[in-house]
Amino acid sequence: MPLSLNAQNFLEVFAPSSTTVPSLEQEDPSSNSSQILDWIAEVLDAQNADLGEPPLRVRNSLRNIGAGNEILFDGLMRLLRFHLNNQGRQLVQSIAESSQTIFNVSGLFEWIINVRQKTMYFASLTALVADQVRLVTRCINAIFQTTALDPVVFASLREWYDSGLFSDPGLISHEQLVETAQILIQIELGDELTQMVIELFKDRIKLHVETKCSRVWNRPVLQDLSNWTHQILVPKLGDILPSCNLSSLDALVKNELVKLRVGESFDIVVDYPDSTFALEELRACMSTPEQNAQLVNTFIQLSRKRLLHAGVNTIDIIKCYISTIRSFLIIDHRGVLLDKVCRPIRAYLRDREDTIERIVFALLDTSTDNKLIELAIELRQSDKKKHLTHEMERDLDWTPDPVDALPDFRKGVVEDVVESLISIFDSKDVFMSELTKVFSEQLLRITNYDVREVYGKLQLLKSRFGNSEFGSLDVMMKDIIQSRKLDKLINSDKVHASIISHMYWPELPEEKFKLPAEIQTNLQNYEEEFKRKKKGRKLTIFPSLTYVDIDVEIGTQVRNFKVSADKASILYSFLDIPKGSEVKLAIICMKLQMSLKLVSEGLSFWVKQGVLKDCGINTYKINE
């Protein structure tokens, strides 16, 4: 849109109110100021690209704009600001109203080129001194900057660069990007251009990393990312921003990979060891304390949300705890990060009632049914060091703790899976008490006095934790060995007993019930014979720990069962009733003086074995 502005009126409008602006012709009679400024306004018209020669009178007067006529130079500056600001506003409005703003961005650069050409043309016709040239340049650059940094224009400019860099090259050529980047640098928008382009590259890197690397943990991805960076991104960035440090792209790639892996950290740990590659690359990419803190905080938050609650069983929590130890030692071999992320898990396990029981059983069970078989394997590794009281004794090559470690950090305890689990509890007495209980149960289940398996487990524990912790277990083991000698001495063909020293054994279950007459008679005979052989000593029988070997006839088959005395008593109770009769559960409880729980479990066992039949409504009979 052409602008119409009378030069003399322009100066009257924009002159300071406290100053009377004299007639330009009177100030400089040799020049026609109105004609000069009208001609400049005409040339500045955005729709007029003609830079034809000015009239002779105007050309001669233009030489006086500089040092020869400061008032006329000030008028020129005001005219430039007024005219170009209007053109800039019209350009912003045009881009805002357009449905395809990306294509209107080219008009911004055409306008900048056009105005710069005209300004250079003006400078060639005038006698401006160096300071005045700098003022003119600064003036038009400021207007260009204001227009380009308008939110609407800058958003379109960003979209234009994004399309040119990463979309169809047919829309915006690479040469256009390079040329326009040079223009922005010339108008002193180099910093803004750099920031915008770097943000575009960051967004593209983030998208690429999320697309190509999300949940890909079983193979390396860092080298593929590096190849993509140097083959695709570096050439583009190097042409547009030659002064930019291209190595910063590698840092951006690693930073985005760290952000992705931090968000996936809990799943990566759960997937260990299949996620080893992801853990190793995370270690290679992490380089700042802030990244370390973000990893620790994120993992703890995810653990509390997905692991540390009543809906997860204790075995799964312990498995995750073991995976956490293995995983974080890959990320940080010092164990500092591991120490921080494990503390909430350790605190939660400490409050779980069955934690100790699960750990002890896992340490001693080598069967394939052990879901924590790794603990049993760890205990049996021969290269493990014996437990020592002092940290200095543990490692003769002692070094100070890392500066970012917590005050009570102990690396040896953190990185050792077994000791880390045991150290969850404030005192080892709790662990040893549970261990003693489990050993006692295993020893009392032995019916042939063969303690070799249990003895092997005890020796493993001694090699790991020292002999002094297992004095009571030694006595218990000795009791079973001595029981074999006593059994031979009593020489009963009906009963074989484990005779224990009650002071060294944990409290045994004393649930009593009525035994079948045949079994009761055999036990009493054994007790009397013991009194004759061991005068002055009394034998106390525990029915709930008694096992019975019985043969059961089912149809035409005879099956042998080794069952606890309560189950045998329940089956014997059916021998006293008429054939084919049904018996209520409550009647069995009263008849045997046995708890409802034991009777229910025993009946369910015999039904499952096909010996009894469930007739419904807590009624049972012999399965004929």
C-alpha distance (Angstrom), angle and dihedral (degrees) to the residues before:
residue distance angle dihedral
M1 . . .
P2 3.87 . .
L3 3.74 115.5 .
S4 3.82 121.9 -133.6
L5 3.78 114.1 -156.9
N6 3.81 127.9 149.7
A7 3.83 108.3 -134.1
Q8 3.80 95.9 -137.6
N9 3.83 91.8 48.1
F10 3.84 89.4 47.1
L11 3.80 92.0 56.8
E12 3.81 91.5 45.2
V13 3.80 91.1 52.5
F14 3.81 97.7 46.9
A15 3.81 99.6 35.1
P16 3.84 115.4 106.6
S17 3.80 110.4 -90.9
S18 3.79 92.7 -128.6
T19 3.77 92.5 59.8
T20 3.79 127.1 69.2
V21 3.79 107.9 -136.3
P22 3.77 107.9 -139.1
S23 3.77 122.5 -142.8
L24 3.80 109.9 -79.9
E25 3.75 90.3 -137.1
Q26 3.81 89.6 55.7
E27 3.83 91.8 46.0
D28 3.79 92.4 51.3
P29 3.80 111.9 10.8
S30 3.78 92.1 -177.2
S31 3.80 92.3 65.7
N32 3.78 136.1 62.1
S33 3.80 100.4 -139.7
S34 3.79 95.8 -178.7
Q35 3.75 92.2 53.9
I36 3.84 91.4 47.1
L37 3.78 95.6 51.4
D38 3.80 93.6 41.3
W39 3.79 89.6 52.9
I40 3.83 91.7 48.7
A41 3.81 90.4 49.2
E42 3.80 89.5 50.2
V43 3.81 92.1 51.0
L44 3.82 91.8 46.9
D45 3.80 89.5 55.7
A46 3.78 104.7 120.6
Q47 3.77 92.2 -139.9
N48 3.77 92.9 53.9
A49 3.79 113.9 74.7
D50 3.80 93.9 165.4
L51 3.81 111.5 119.6
G52 3.77 96.3 -175.0
E53 3.78 123.6 160.2
P54 3.82 113.9 -76.6
P55 3.82 120.6 -123.4
L56 3.79 113.2 -78.5
R57 3.82 93.7 -111.8
V58 3.86 90.2 50.9
R59 3.78 92.4 46.9
N60 3.78 92.2 52.7
S61 3.81 91.9 47.4
L62 3.83 93.1 48.3
R63 3.81 89.0 68.9
N64 3.82 87.8 65.3
I65 3.85 95.7 56.5
G66 3.80 92.8 88.2
A67 3.75 124.0 52.5
G68 3.77 91.2 -18.1
N69 3.82 96.4 63.6
E70 3.83 119.2 20.5
I71 3.80 92.3 175.3
L72 3.78 91.7 56.3
F73 3.85 90.4 47.5
D74 3.80 89.5 51.9
G75 3.79 88.5 51.2
L76 3.79 89.6 51.3
M77 3.81 91.5 52.5
R78 3.80 92.0 49.0
L79 3.76 91.0 47.8
L80 3.82 91.3 50.4
R81 3.80 92.3 50.1
F82 3.79 94.1 46.6
H83 3.78 95.8 44.9
L84 3.82 97.8 42.8
N85 3.81 94.3 43.1
N86 3.78 89.2 55.6
Q87 3.79 91.4 48.5
G88 3.81 89.8 48.9
R89 3.80 92.4 51.8
Q90 3.79 91.0 48.5
L91 3.81 89.3 51.0
V92 3.81 92.2 50.7
Q93 3.79 90.8 49.1
S94 3.80 91.3 48.6
I95 3.81 92.0 52.8
A96 3.82 92.8 44.8
E97 3.80 92.6 52.1
S98 3.79 95.4 44.6
S99 3.80 120.9 98.7
Q100 3.80 89.9 -149.4
T101 3.79 102.1 46.2
I102 3.79 92.3 163.5
F103 3.81 91.9 69.7
N104 3.83 94.0 46.2
V105 3.81 90.1 60.7
S106 3.81 88.4 79.9
G107 3.82 86.7 64.4
L108 3.81 88.4 62.6
F109 3.78 92.3 58.4
E110 3.80 92.9 42.6
W111 3.80 88.7 53.6
I112 3.81 92.4 49.1
I113 3.81 92.1 48.7
N114 3.80 91.6 46.4
V115 3.79 94.4 50.0
R116 3.81 93.2 45.4
Q117 3.80 90.7 51.6
K118 3.78 91.3 50.5
T119 3.78 92.0 46.3
M120 3.79 90.9 52.1
Y121 3.78 87.9 48.7
F122 3.82 90.9 53.0
A123 3.79 90.3 48.6
S124 3.78 91.1 53.0
L125 3.80 90.9 55.4
T126 3.79 97.7 45.8
A127 3.76 135.9 65.1
L128 3.80 95.6 -125.2
V129 3.75 115.6 163.0
A130 3.84 121.0 -132.2
D131 3.82 94.1 -95.5
Q132 3.79 91.3 51.9
V133 3.81 91.8 49.3
R134 3.80 89.3 53.3
L135 3.81 90.2 49.5
V136 3.80 91.7 52.2
T137 3.80 92.0 46.7
R138 3.79 92.2 47.8
C139 3.81 90.6 48.0
I140 3.80 97.0 53.1
N141 3.83 92.1 40.2
A142 3.80 90.3 53.9
I143 3.81 89.9 52.9
F144 3.82 90.9 47.6
Q145 3.81 89.8 49.8
T146 3.81 93.3 48.9
T147 3.80 90.5 51.0
A148 3.80 96.3 44.1
L149 3.81 93.4 46.1
D150 3.78 93.7 51.3
P151 3.84 104.5 121.4
V152 3.80 93.0 -119.8
V153 3.80 94.4 47.8
F154 3.80 95.0 41.5
A155 3.81 91.7 50.5
S156 3.80 89.2 51.5
L157 3.79 89.9 45.8
R158 3.81 89.8 52.8
E159 3.79 91.3 48.8
W160 3.81 89.8 47.9
Y161 3.81 92.3 54.1
D162 3.79 92.2 43.3
S163 3.81 90.9 54.2
G164 3.78 92.5 45.3
L165 3.78 94.4 48.2
F166 3.78 102.6 40.4
S167 3.82 110.0 12.8
D168 3.81 135.6 61.3
P169 3.83 106.8 -29.1
G170 3.80 88.3 -150.7
L171 3.80 91.2 73.4
I172 3.80 97.9 52.6
S173 3.78 120.1 11.2
H174 3.77 124.6 -137.1
E175 3.81 89.1 -119.3
Q176 3.82 90.1 58.0
L177 3.78 90.5 52.8
V178 3.79 92.2 51.4
E179 3.81 93.2 46.9
T180 3.79 94.6 47.7
A181 3.80 90.9 46.7
Q182 3.79 88.7 56.0
I183 3.80 89.9 50.5
L184 3.80 92.5 52.4
I185 3.80 90.1 48.7
Q186 3.83 90.1 50.8
I187 3.80 92.0 54.2
E188 3.83 89.1 51.0
L189 3.79 97.4 -104.2
G190 3.78 93.1 119.6
D191 3.81 94.4 117.2
E192 3.80 92.7 48.8
L193 3.81 90.4 46.7
T194 3.80 91.2 50.4
Q195 3.78 92.8 49.2
M196 3.80 92.6 46.9
V197 3.80 94.3 47.8
I198 3.80 92.7 45.7
E199 3.82 89.8 51.1
L200 3.81 89.7 50.5
F201 3.79 90.1 50.9
K202 3.82 90.4 47.2
D203 3.81 90.9 52.5
R204 3.80 91.2 48.0
I205 3.81 91.8 47.0
K206 3.80 91.0 48.9
L207 3.80 91.6 50.7
H208 3.80 92.4 46.7
V209 3.81 93.4 47.3
E210 3.80 92.7 48.6
T211 3.80 92.1 46.6
K212 3.79 97.9 45.8
C213 3.82 102.8 30.2
S214 3.80 108.6 31.6
R215 3.84 109.2 124.9
V216 3.80 90.7 -9.5
W217 3.81 99.6 131.3
N218 3.79 105.0 138.9
R219 3.81 97.5 72.7
P220 3.83 137.7 34.3
V221 3.80 116.6 -88.7
L222 3.79 102.7 168.9
Q223 3.80 95.4 83.9
D224 3.80 91.6 50.2
L225 3.79 89.4 51.7
S226 3.80 90.8 49.2
N227 3.81 91.4 51.3
W228 3.79 91.3 49.7
T229 3.79 91.0 48.5
H230 3.80 95.8 51.6
Q231 3.79 96.8 38.9
I232 3.81 99.5 42.6
L233 3.79 111.8 16.9
V234 3.80 105.3 33.7
P235 3.86 96.2 58.8
K236 3.81 91.2 50.2
L237 3.77 95.2 47.2
G238 3.80 93.8 42.8
D239 3.82 92.8 57.6
I240 3.80 96.1 44.9
L241 3.81 97.8 40.2
P242 3.82 107.2 23.2
S243 3.80 92.1 171.6
C244 3.81 93.4 53.4
N245 3.80 118.6 109.4
L246 3.80 101.2 -113.1
S247 3.79 92.1 -161.7
S248 3.80 86.9 70.2
L249 3.80 87.9 76.2
D250 3.80 90.1 64.4
A251 3.79 88.5 51.9
L252 3.81 90.8 50.1
V253 3.80 91.3 50.7
K254 3.80 92.4 50.3
N255 3.79 91.6 46.0
E256 3.81 92.2 53.2
L257 3.79 91.2 47.0
V258 3.81 89.3 51.8
K259 3.82 90.8 51.2
L260 3.80 90.7 50.6
R261 3.80 94.2 47.4
V262 3.81 93.0 45.5
G263 3.79 89.2 56.8
E264 3.83 89.4 48.9
S265 3.81 94.8 41.6
F266 3.80 97.4 112.3
D267 3.81 93.4 50.0
I268 3.80 90.6 45.2
V269 3.80 90.5 55.0
V270 3.81 92.4 47.2
D271 3.81 89.5 50.6
Y272 3.82 93.3 52.8
P273 3.05 128.3 160.1
D274 3.82 90.8 26.3
S275 3.81 88.5 56.6
T276 3.82 95.9 56.3
F277 3.81 93.3 116.3
A278 3.80 91.5 54.9
L279 3.81 91.0 49.7
E280 3.81 93.3 49.9
E281 3.80 92.5 49.0
L282 3.79 91.0 47.0
R283 3.80 88.2 55.4
A284 3.83 90.5 49.8
C285 3.82 92.6 50.7
M286 3.80 101.7 43.3
S287 3.78 111.4 92.2
T288 3.80 110.6 148.0
P289 3.82 136.0 67.1
E290 3.81 88.3 -125.4
Q291 3.80 91.0 60.6
N292 3.80 90.3 48.8
A293 3.80 91.0 51.6
Q294 3.81 92.1 47.2
L295 3.80 91.3 51.7
V296 3.81 92.6 49.3
N297 3.82 94.5 46.4
T298 3.81 94.3 45.2
F299 3.80 94.1 47.8
I300 3.80 91.9 48.8
Q301 3.81 91.7 49.6
L302 3.80 92.0 49.2
S303 3.81 91.3 46.3
R304 3.78 92.4 53.5
K305 3.79 91.3 47.6
R306 3.81 99.7 44.0
L307 3.81 107.0 21.3
L308 3.78 116.4 21.8
H309 3.79 102.1 68.6
A310 3.79 138.9 89.1
G311 3.80 93.6 -95.4
V312 3.82 92.5 71.2
N313 3.80 118.9 73.1
T314 3.79 120.8 -126.5
I315 3.80 95.5 -111.7
D316 3.81 91.8 57.6
I317 3.81 90.7 48.8
I318 3.81 91.1 51.5
K319 3.81 90.6 47.5
C320 3.79 90.3 52.2
Y321 3.81 89.8 46.9
I322 3.82 90.3 54.7
S323 3.82 91.1 47.6
T324 3.79 89.3 49.2
I325 3.80 90.7 55.5
R326 3.81 92.6 48.9
S327 3.81 94.1 44.0
F328 3.78 100.3 46.0
L329 3.79 92.6 46.8
I330 3.82 86.0 61.3
I331 3.80 91.3 50.8
D332 3.81 94.4 43.4
H333 3.81 116.9 13.0
R334 3.83 90.0 -169.3
G335 3.81 89.6 70.6
V336 3.82 94.2 -132.5
L337 3.81 96.0 120.4
L338 3.79 90.2 41.7
D339 3.79 91.3 54.0
K340 3.81 90.8 53.5
V341 3.81 98.7 46.5
C342 3.81 94.2 43.6
R343 3.78 97.1 55.7
P344 3.84 96.6 80.6
I345 3.82 90.7 46.4
R346 3.81 91.8 48.9
A347 3.80 91.7 48.5
Y348 3.81 91.3 50.7
L349 3.82 93.7 47.7
R350 3.80 89.7 49.4
D351 3.81 89.5 61.5
R352 3.82 95.2 46.8
E353 3.80 111.0 102.1
D354 3.80 96.4 -144.3
T355 3.81 99.3 42.7
I356 3.79 96.5 100.9
E357 3.79 92.4 44.9
R358 3.82 91.7 51.9
I359 3.79 93.1 47.8
V360 3.82 93.9 48.8
F361 3.78 94.3 47.5
A362 3.82 90.2 47.0
L363 3.81 91.7 51.9
L364 3.80 93.0 51.7
D365 3.81 102.4 36.1
T366 3.82 115.4 87.0
S367 3.80 96.4 171.6
T368 3.78 123.2 115.2
D369 3.81 89.0 -113.2
N370 3.80 89.9 70.0
K371 3.81 106.0 105.9
L372 3.81 88.6 -166.7
I373 3.80 94.9 49.0
E374 3.79 88.8 140.2
L375 3.80 89.4 73.7
A376 3.80 91.7 54.3
I377 3.81 89.9 48.8
E378 3.79 91.2 47.5
L379 3.80 91.3 52.1
R380 3.80 91.3 52.0
Q381 3.79 96.9 50.7
S382 3.76 106.0 116.8
D383 3.79 96.5 -152.7
K384 3.80 94.7 65.8
K385 3.77 116.4 114.5
K386 3.76 121.3 -117.0
H387 3.77 116.9 -106.1
L388 3.78 112.5 -90.8
T389 3.75 126.0 -171.3
H390 3.77 100.6 -133.0
E391 3.77 127.3 55.1
M392 3.80 91.2 -136.9
E393 3.79 89.4 57.9
R394 3.76 90.1 50.4
D395 3.79 95.1 60.3
L396 3.79 123.1 21.0
D397 3.82 89.1 -170.2
W398 3.79 90.9 64.5
T399 3.79 118.4 173.7
P400 3.81 129.6 -176.9
D401 3.80 118.3 -90.9
P402 3.84 116.4 -95.9
V403 3.80 114.2 -90.2
D404 3.81 92.1 -118.3
A405 3.81 93.5 53.2
L406 3.79 121.6 111.3
P407 3.83 116.6 -104.7
D408 3.82 95.6 -103.3
F409 3.80 95.5 42.3
R410 3.81 115.3 145.9
K411 3.79 113.6 -179.1
G412 3.80 96.9 -168.7
V413 3.77 92.0 56.3
V414 3.79 94.0 44.7
E415 3.79 98.1 51.0
D416 3.82 97.4 42.8
V417 3.81 106.4 84.3
V418 3.80 98.2 -157.4
E419 3.78 96.2 42.2
S420 3.79 90.9 43.1
L421 3.80 90.1 57.4
I422 3.80 94.0 45.6
S423 3.81 92.2 46.9
I424 3.81 89.6 59.4
F425 3.79 86.7 88.2
D426 3.76 121.9 70.0
S427 3.79 92.5 -129.5
K428 3.78 131.4 30.3
D429 3.79 88.4 -141.8
V430 3.80 89.1 82.7
F431 3.79 91.3 52.7
M432 3.81 93.0 45.2
S433 3.81 91.2 49.1
E434 3.81 91.3 54.7
L435 3.78 91.0 43.9
T436 3.79 90.0 53.2
K437 3.80 90.6 49.8
V438 3.79 92.9 51.6
F439 3.82 92.3 46.8
S440 3.78 90.6 50.1
E441 3.81 91.3 52.6
Q442 3.78 91.6 49.7
L443 3.80 92.7 47.3
L444 3.82 92.6 48.4
R445 3.80 91.1 51.8
I446 3.80 90.3 59.7
T447 3.81 110.0 103.1
N448 3.82 100.6 175.5
Y449 3.82 99.0 48.6
D450 3.83 90.7 -116.0
V451 3.81 103.5 144.1
R452 3.79 98.0 165.0
E453 3.81 95.3 110.0
V454 3.79 93.5 47.7
Y455 3.80 90.7 43.6
G456 3.83 89.8 54.7
K457 3.80 90.8 52.8
L458 3.79 90.8 49.3
Q459 3.78 91.8 52.2
L460 3.80 90.2 51.5
L461 3.77 90.4 53.8
K462 3.78 91.2 48.1
S463 3.79 92.1 50.8
R464 3.77 89.0 51.7
F465 3.80 102.8 40.2
G466 3.81 105.3 18.4
N467 3.80 133.8 -102.8
S468 3.79 98.0 -89.9
E469 3.81 93.8 72.0
F470 3.82 96.0 60.2
G471 3.79 107.5 53.7
S472 3.81 94.4 121.9
L473 3.80 91.4 48.8
D474 3.79 90.1 54.8
V475 3.82 89.5 54.9
M476 3.82 91.0 48.2
M477 3.79 90.8 50.7
K478 3.79 90.5 48.8
D479 3.83 90.5 51.1
I480 3.79 91.8 58.3
I481 3.80 91.9 47.3
Q482 3.83 90.9 49.2
S483 3.82 89.9 47.2
R484 3.77 89.0 65.1
K485 3.80 90.7 57.0
L486 3.81 91.7 47.4
D487 3.78 91.3 48.2
K488 3.79 90.1 55.0
L489 3.79 89.1 47.6
I490 3.81 93.5 52.4
N491 3.82 90.0 41.2
S492 3.81 99.3 -161.3
D493 3.77 118.4 169.0
K494 3.83 92.7 -162.0
V495 3.81 105.0 45.8
H496 3.80 133.6 38.7
A497 3.81 116.0 -175.8
S498 3.78 139.9 -168.0
I499 3.80 105.7 -139.1
I500 3.80 112.6 -158.9
S501 3.80 139.5 -174.8
H502 3.77 101.5 -115.7
M503 3.83 94.3 -155.4
Y504 3.82 92.6 66.5
W505 3.77 99.0 39.9
P506 3.79 126.2 80.4
E507 3.77 118.3 -105.7
L508 3.79 109.2 -69.4
P509 3.83 124.9 -142.8
E510 3.79 110.2 -96.4
E511 3.78 100.5 -168.3
K512 3.79 106.6 148.4
F513 3.80 130.8 -158.6
K514 3.77 138.7 158.9
L515 3.78 113.8 -78.5
P516 3.83 124.0 -151.3
A517 3.80 111.9 -90.5
E518 3.80 93.0 -114.6
I519 3.79 93.5 53.5
Q520 3.81 93.1 41.7
T521 3.83 91.4 52.6
N522 3.81 92.6 50.5
L523 3.81 91.2 50.2
Q524 3.80 93.0 48.7
N525 3.79 91.4 50.2
Y526 3.81 89.8 51.6
E527 3.81 90.3 49.5
E528 3.80 92.9 51.5
E529 3.77 92.2 48.6
F530 3.83 90.2 50.6
K531 3.83 90.3 53.6
R532 3.79 90.6 52.7
K533 3.81 92.8 49.1
K534 3.81 96.2 40.9
K535 3.76 106.2 36.5
G536 3.79 115.4 -159.3
R537 3.80 93.9 21.9
K538 3.79 125.7 105.2
L539 3.80 126.3 -148.5
T540 3.84 119.5 -145.3
I541 3.79 115.8 -163.1
F542 3.84 120.8 -147.9
P543 3.83 108.7 -154.5
S544 3.80 92.5 -168.2
L545 3.83 89.7 60.8
T546 3.79 94.6 45.8
Y547 3.81 121.5 109.1
V548 3.81 123.8 -158.0
D549 3.80 129.1 -155.8
I550 3.81 108.5 -148.4
D551 3.79 138.2 166.3
V552 3.80 116.0 -137.8
E553 3.80 123.7 -163.4
I554 3.81 111.6 -142.6
G555 3.75 110.7 -178.5
T556 3.79 105.4 -55.2
Q557 3.82 93.6 -18.4
V558 3.78 130.2 86.8
R559 3.81 115.5 -152.2
N560 3.77 128.2 -171.7
F561 3.81 121.3 -137.3
K562 3.80 132.7 -174.5
V563 3.76 103.4 -159.1
S564 3.78 139.7 156.2
A565 3.79 117.1 -88.1
D566 3.80 93.6 -107.9
K567 3.81 91.7 59.0
A568 3.80 91.0 46.6
S569 3.80 90.6 50.1
I570 3.80 91.7 52.1
L571 3.80 91.8 52.3
Y572 3.82 92.3 45.9
S573 3.80 89.5 54.4
F574 3.80 89.7 67.7
L575 3.82 91.2 60.2
D576 3.82 91.3 71.2
I577 3.81 96.1 59.4
P578 3.81 128.9 78.0
K579 3.79 116.0 -87.5
G580 3.81 112.6 -87.0
S581 3.80 93.9 14.6
E582 3.79 121.6 137.0
V583 3.81 123.7 -128.7
K584 3.78 129.0 -155.7
L585 3.79 120.1 -129.8
A586 3.80 91.0 -125.3
I587 3.82 91.4 55.3
I588 3.81 90.3 54.9
C589 3.82 90.9 49.7
M590 3.81 91.7 53.4
K591 3.79 94.8 41.4
L592 3.81 94.3 52.2
Q593 3.82 96.1 30.7
M594 3.80 86.0 -129.4
S595 3.80 130.0 146.9
L596 3.80 119.4 -97.8
K597 3.81 90.7 -119.3
L598 3.81 94.3 56.3
V599 3.80 93.0 45.1
S600 3.82 92.4 49.0
E601 3.79 92.4 49.5
G602 3.80 92.3 46.0
L603 3.80 94.3 49.4
S604 3.82 90.9 47.9
F605 3.81 89.6 52.1
W606 3.82 94.3 52.6
V607 3.80 92.0 44.4
K608 3.78 89.5 52.9
Q609 3.82 90.3 50.0
G610 3.82 90.4 51.9
V611 3.81 94.3 -116.8
L612 3.81 95.6 110.8
K613 3.79 131.4 33.3
D614 3.81 124.7 -138.0
C615 3.80 107.2 -132.7
G616 3.81 94.2 -176.9
I617 3.81 133.1 -106.7
N618 3.85 91.5 59.9
T619 3.79 91.8 -56.9
Y620 3.82 124.7 133.3
K621 3.79 140.6 177.4
I622 3.80 139.3 177.7
N623 3.78 112.1 -77.8
E624 3.82 102.5 -121.6
